Amino acid sequence: MKGKLMVQGTASSVGKSVLCAALCRIFKQDGYSAAPFKSQNMALNSFVTREGLEMGRAQVMQAEAAGIEPQVNMNPVLLKPTSDRGSQVIVMGRAVSNMAAMDYLQWKEKLLPVIDDAYKSLSRDHDIVIIEGAGSPAEINLREKDLVNMGLAVRLKAPVLLAGDIDRGGVFASLYGTVALLRPAERDLLKGVIINKFRGDRKVLLPGLQQLEELIKQPVLGVVPYMSLNLDDEDSVTERFHSRSSERGLKVQVVHLPRISNFTDFNPLELDDDVNLTYINKPEELNEPDLLIIPGSKNTIEDLLHLRQSGWEKPLRDYAGNCGLLIGICGGFQMLGQRILDPQKNESAFPEVRGFGFLDMDTIIEKEKLTRQVEAIWCYSDEVYFAGMEERPPLTGYEIHMGRTDYRSVRHPVFVQTTGRWEGAISERGNVLGTYLHGIFDNLTWTWQLLNVLRRRRGLPEKNRPVARTYREHKEKDYDYLAGVVRESLDLEQIYRVIRNGA
């Protein structure tokens, strides 16, 4: 069987990405080769493919669920917001320009051939392509140049399922209103609706489901229950930023930067039930954590200035001075140095900004972005913070940054890449370290050793080595669980019929 299916939503965060991942897994289980596709994604969470190309993490998750390697043609256009009114535009994995929103609206029609070619390559190589929409198809102000919702569905002649989120309320109104705002040609592509994130007894919904079907002249193809999953989610809709602190076990705090990127780096820390991971916005929320992390940023200089203006400098110095373990990832790593130089003003209006000064290094912001996958050996050990830590074979991760770092007099590398290149730096006292490697905590054996170091310092019992070596291995259970729940919740027979019959 060859075909395609598109999942759109009444709004952002209704669960389109997860539903697409579930369908990818279901089709894989049923013996089909499935591939995800999202023509345009907006997110600061991104990934680097084997070829060194950048794409959105939602499509990486869906590719993992489908059992195939992520490819940039699954997400040919990625927008990474740099401000409230502009984004970096990444096309087929390469950054092409920073654009204001209105400029992009005028320019984006040029991307249609790129999107067409990317889709055709997936359609040629796979049995079923699962297409994800973005936001809502009822944004009538954006209808004329739509690349990702009904405009794309019409262009590809793709049958569409519409998903609504009942957990936040108003699902019947949002589904009915969305369908009402569609043009006749667009309504012809709609083949059914899905109610997502339901808590309770489905029987309570039956009167509403029947009336909804009468109103929109479309079947309700399923009611999917609310699920708690440890899968990658988008920065704009995640609930992780609002989790509350607990006093039990290890405390890990992440500084929530205004332009935080790749916060999914820290999802593996949540696998241990004694690790309490929270994101904090203000220095007053710093609560003597066992580990404090400054994450990546889409605009390192602006976020560094924000931290300084918000009063973070002294609390950071006090924390590190009291032997707290401070780790900077990517942009957070750059902030730990002496200076960040931006002579060409690629990132901000400031040619030079003073860093926090924990590491004796300078970073020069350059126009070209570095994106690559990395293998590296952990090469640091001491008798205080990292006694006995080692890792063989090499750890895996990836780099996404625009800065080149001059390590000056730093004498201790954190990692040595398999190419021989020095990566990362650590302070003389050994409690402040930084690295460019995203995904470092995905290496669960290394993470297990680090967490046991923290447990020993707190006098807590150590944990056994995890069964899975990588976070990717661990997620396989969640993909199967997700597929099982969604399979039971949807009318799969009708969905297969929709795929066979097309638009």
N, C-alpha and C positions, 0 to 999 in steps of 0.2 A: 504493500500500500504506500502510495506517495500522496502527501497532502500537507496542509498547513492549518494552523489554528491560532487565532489572536485573542489574548486576554486583555481587556481594558477595564478601567475602574471608574467609579463615580467621583473619586478624588485620590489624592496622594495618600499613601499609608493604608489603603484598604486591603493590602495583602496580595497584590498582583505578582510581585516577584516570587513570593513563596508558593503561590498557586502554580506558577509556571514551572518552578523547580519540582513540585509534586508531579505535575504532568510529565515532565522530562523523565522522572524516575519511573513512573507507571509505564510509560511507553517502552523504556529500556527493559523493565521486568517482563513486558509482554512480547519481547523479541524484536522490537523496532529500533532503528537508529534514529534518535531524536537530537535536535540541536536547538539552543535558544537563540533569539534574535531581538535586539532592541535597537532601533535605528538611531535614536538619540537619547542619551542618558545625562542627567545633571546630578553630580555627586562629587564629594571630595574623597570618597573611598574608592581607591583604584588599585589596580594590580598590573604587574608587568609579565608579559608572556615570555616564553622561551626565546622568542626572536627579539626581545627588548622593546616590545610595543605596549602601550598603556591602554587599559580598558576598565570599565566599571566592574566592581566586585559582584554586583547582583548577577551579571551574566556569567561570571566565574563560578558562583555558587550553582547556577542552573546547569552549567557544563559539567561540574562535578556530579550533580544529581543524575545527569544523562550518561555519566561514565566516559566522557570524552575530554580531551585536552582543551583548555580555553584558547580561543583564537580571536584575533582582533576584529574579524568580520562579523562576530556576534554582537559587537557594539561599535559600529563604524564612526559614530560621532559621540564624543564625551565632552560635556561642559563642566568645568571646574570653577565655581564662583570665586572671584578675587575681591568682590565688593558687593554691595546691595544692587548695583546696576551694571555689573560687568562680569565676564567670565573668560577664562582661558579656553580656547577652542582647540580640541584635539581631534584630528581626523585620521582615521585608520592608524591610530596608535601614536601619532606624532603631533606635538603642539605646533599650530600654525599661526596663531595670533591671540592677543587679548582684545576682546571686543566689548563695547557697550551693548546693552540689550537691544536698543533700536537699530544699531548698525548690524547686529547679527540677524535680526528679522528681515532686513533688506538683502542680506547676503546668502541666507541659508538655502535658497532655491538652487544654488550652484552645487549643493551637496547631493541632489537627487540622483545623478549618475553613480556617485560613490555608494549611496545606499542601495540602489538597484543591483550593482555588481556584487556587493557584499551578500545581499540576500540570495542572489542567483547561485553564488558559490556554495552556500549552505544547502539550498534546495537541491542542487545537483548531487551533493555528497551524502545527503541524509534522507531518510524516509519521511520524517515529519519535522517541520520547523515550527517551534512554539514562539510566537511573536508577542512581546510585551509592550503595552502602551505606556504612556506617561501621564501622570496627573489625571485629568478628566477630558473626555472627548467633547464635553459640553462647554468648553471655554470658547464661546462664540467669537470673542475678540481676536482669537488666534487661528480661527478656522481656515482662512484663505491660504495660508502658507504652511499648513500643518504637515509635518514630516513623520509624526510618530503615533498618531491616533487614527481617526477615521480617514484622514487624508491618505495615510499609508495603506489602510485597509482597502480603500477604493482602488488605489494604485495597484495593489497586489491581488485584488479580488479575494481577500481573505475573509473567511467566516469569523464572526466575533462573538465572544462570550463577555458579558458585562458583570463585574463583581462589585458588591457593595459591602461595607463594614457595618454590621449591626451592633458591635460592641460600643461604639460611640453614640449610638442612637440615630434615628431619622433615616433608617435604611430604605424604607418604602418610599418616602418622599424623594430621596436622592436617586433611587433607581427610576422612579416614574418621571422625575424632572429631567434626568439625563436623556431618557428615551424621547421625551417630548421635544427636546431641543435638537434632536438629530434631524437631518434632512431626509426626505423619502429614500434616496439612493443609499444613504447610510443605514437607515432602518432595515433595508432589505438584506444587509449583511449580518444583522444581529440575529443570532440563533438561540439565545437563551441567556438567563441571568443566574448568578450564584450569590447566595448570601453567606458571607464569611465572618468568622470570629464569633460564633454564637455560643452563649453560655446558658444552659437550661434545657428544658424539655421541648423537643421539636414540635410536639403536639400543640403547644401553646401558639405556635406560628401559623398553623394550618389555615385559619380563616383569612389571615392577612395574605398568605401565599396565593390562595385561590382568587382573592380580589385583585391582587397585583397582576396575576396572569390575565385576568379579564381586561384590566386597564391597558396593559402594554402589548397584549396579543403575543406574548412570548412565554415559553415555559420556564419555570424555576427548575434548573437542572441539579440543584443540590443546596444543602445547608451544611456548611463546614464548621465544626466546632472550634472554639478558641484553643490554641495549642501553645505550650511553652517550649520553645526550641532554642538551642544554642547555635544558631546559624547566623551568617553575616547579614546585617541589615543596613539600611541607608542612614547617613548622618542626619538627614532632615527629619526623619520620623522615628528614630530609635527611642525606646523607653529607657535605655541604659543610662542616659545622662541624668535621669531623675530618680535613680535608685537611692535608697536611704542607707545611711551608715549604721553599722552594727558593731557592738563591742566584742563580739566573739571572734576567736581565731586571729589570723593575720590580717592586718589592715594595709591595703594597697590603695593609694589615692592618685588620681590622674588629674592634672591641671586642665580644665576645660577651656581651651583657647577659643577665641571668637571664630578663627578660621581653622579649627582642628581638622586634620585629615588622617585617614586610615586609623580611626579609633578601633577598628576591628583587629588591630595588632594585639589588643589586650583581652579579646574574648577567651583565649585559652586559659587565662588565669581564673576564669569563673568555673572551670571544670572541677577544681578542688572545693569541696563544700566548707572547708575551714578558711577560705580566702574571701575576705569582704572587700570587693572592688567598688569604689565610688568615684564619681567625677565631681570636682570641686571648682567653683567659680571665683571665690573670694579667699584672700589669705586668712581670714578669720575661721574658715572651714578646715584649715590645716590642723589635723588632730593627731600628732605624733604617729604618723604611719610607719609601718615597717619598711615600706618602699614607697617612694614618691617618684612619679613619672611626669616629665614634660614631653608631650607627644609631638607628632609632626604637624606642620602648618602649611597652608597654601600661600601664606604671606608671612614669612618668618620675621621680617623687620617690623611690620605693623603689629604683629602679635607680641613681639618683644617689648615694643614701646607701650603696648596696652598693659602688659604685666608690670612694667616699671611704674606707670602712672597709677595703677591700681594698688600699689604698695606691696608688691610681692618680693622686692629685692631683699629686704632685711629678713623676713621669715625664711626665705630660701637659704640665706647665709647662716642663720641661726640653726636651721634644721641640719645642714651639712656640717656645721661646726660642732654639733652635738652628736656627730657620728651617724646621722641618718643616711640611708642609702638612697642616692639621687641618680636617676637614669634619664638621659635625654635621647629621644629617637628622632632622627632626621632633622627637622627644623628645631626641635627641642635640643638636639645635640649642638647645632650651630649656636644657639643662644648661650650655651655653657662656656663658649670661648671668650677671648679678649675683645675681638672686634668682628663686626659683619660689614663688609665693604660692598657697595653697590655703585661703582663709578659711572656706569651707564644708566643708572636709575631704572633697571629692568623691573624691580619689584616695588619700589616706593620712591618718594621724592627726596630721600635722604641718602647721600653718597657714602656716609659712614655712620655706624651706630655702635656704641659700646655694648659689649656683651656682659654677662654676669661674672666672667673672669674666673671660673672654677678650673678651666683647662687652658693651658698656654698654647692657644692656636687662633688663627684668623680664618675667616671664611670670605671668599670673594664670590659674589653673585654674578653668574654669567648668563648670557642670553640662551644658550643651548641647554636643554634639559637632559640630564643623564638618567636613562632608564635601562636597567639590566637585572637579570637574575644572578644570584651570587651563591657560591659555596665557600665556606670559610671555617677555619679551625679556631676554637676558643683557646687562647694561649696565655691566659693570665690566672695566676693562683697566688694566694698569700695565706697567712696564718690567722687573719682577722675576719675578712669578709667572705672570701671565696676559697677557703681551705678545702682541698680535695676535689674541686670542680674540674671536670675535664669532659671532652666530648669527642668521640670517634664513632662513626665516620663524620665527615664535615657537616656542619649545620647548613641549612638552606635559608635563603631570604631573597629580598629584592630591593633595589635602590630606585627612588624617584626623587630627584632634587636638582636644583639649578645652581647650587653652590659648589665651589672647589675649595677644599680646606687645606691650609698650610699648617702643619702640625708644630712648627717652630721647635721648641725645646722639649716637647712631650716625649718621654722616653719609653712609655709602656703602651704598646698596642693592646687592644681588646681582642681583636681577631686578626688572623692572617688569611687572606683569601687563597684559594688553591692556585691562583695565578702568581702568588708571591706578594701581592699588594697588601700593604698595611691598611687595616680598616678599624676606625674607632680609636678612642683614647680614654685613659683613666687617670685620675688625679694621683698625686704622690701618696696621699693617705689611703687611697684605694676605695673611697666611698662615693665618689662622683665619677660616673662614666657615661660615655655617649657613643652612639653608633648610627650609621646611616641605614642599617638593615631593618627594613620592615619585615614583619612576619617572624621575628626572632623567637617569640614565645610559642610559635607553632611547633617548634622543636621540643616536644614534651619531655624528653629525657633531660635536656639542658634546663628547662624550666623547673622540672622536679628537683634538680640539684639546687637551683637558686632558691626555691621556696624552702627547701630543707635547711639551707644556710640561715634563712630568716627565722625558721622555727627554732633552730639551735640557739640563736641569739636571744630568743624570747623564752627559752626553757620549755618549749612545746615539744611533744613527741613527733618524730619524723614520720613521713608517709612512705609507703612502699613505692617502688618504681612503677610507673604507669604501664598498662598492657600495651597501649598504642604508642609508637615512637613519635608520631606526628599528629597534629590537630586534624589534618586531612583524613587520616585513618579513623580518628574518633568520630568525625562527622558522618561517616557512612551509616552508623546506627540511626542518626537523626533523619537522614534521607529516607531510609527504609520505613521508619516510624511515620514520617510525614506522608509518604506515599500510601501507606496502609490506611491511615485515617481518611485521607482525601478519596481514596478508592471506595471506601465504604459510604462516603457522603455524597458522591456525585453519581449521576446517571451515565456511567461510562459507555453503555451500549449506545445511547443517544449521541454522546460526544464523538464516538468512533464513526457513527453515521454522518454526523456533520462534517468530519474530516474527509470521509469518502466522497460525499456529495459536493463539497466545496461551497463556494458562495452562491 
